[in-house]
Amino acid sequence: MKLYRYLTGPDDAAFCKRVSAALNKGWQLHGGPTLTFDPVQGRVICGQAVIKEVVGVAYSEDTVLSDW
């Protein structure tokens, strides 16, 4: 099965750790990061797409992406 996730969050160490954790679980970066500014909260929000292919497992609607 092919999996896709889009991680988002404030531009801080916690976001970088989430992306790093995904990479260490076998996810791969898909494209470049995105940034936008939230004027209400006064902070930058990051986004990063990651993908992963899992051989021998079929995708279903019940698949919990964070488990992979």
NORNORKA-V314147 format. One record per residue. N is the residue number from 1. RES is the residue in one letter. SS is DSSP state (A for helix, B for strand, O for the rest). Layout:
n = {N	N}
res = {RES	RES}
ss = {SS	SS}
//
This chain:
n = {1	2	3	4	5	6	7	8	9	10	11	12	13	14	15	16	17	18	19	20	21	22	23	24	25	26	27	28	29	30	31	32	33	34	35	36	37	38	39	40	41	42	43	44	45	46	47	48	49	50	51	52	53	54	55	56	57	58	59	60	61	62	63	64	65	66	67	68}
res = {M	K	L	Y	R	Y	L	T	G	P	D	D	A	A	F	C	K	R	V	S	A	A	L	N	K	G	W	Q	L	H	G	G	P	T	L	T	F	D	P	V	Q	G	R	V	I	C	G	Q	A	V	I	K	E	V	V	G	V	A	Y	S	E	D	T	V	L	S	D	W}
ss = {O	B	B	B	B	B	B	B	B	B	O	O	A	A	A	A	A	A	A	A	A	A	A	A	O	O	O	B	B	O	O	O	O	B	B	B	B	B	O	O	O	O	B	B	B	B	B	B	B	B	B	B	B	O	O	O	O	O	O	O	O	O	O	O	A	A	A	O}
//
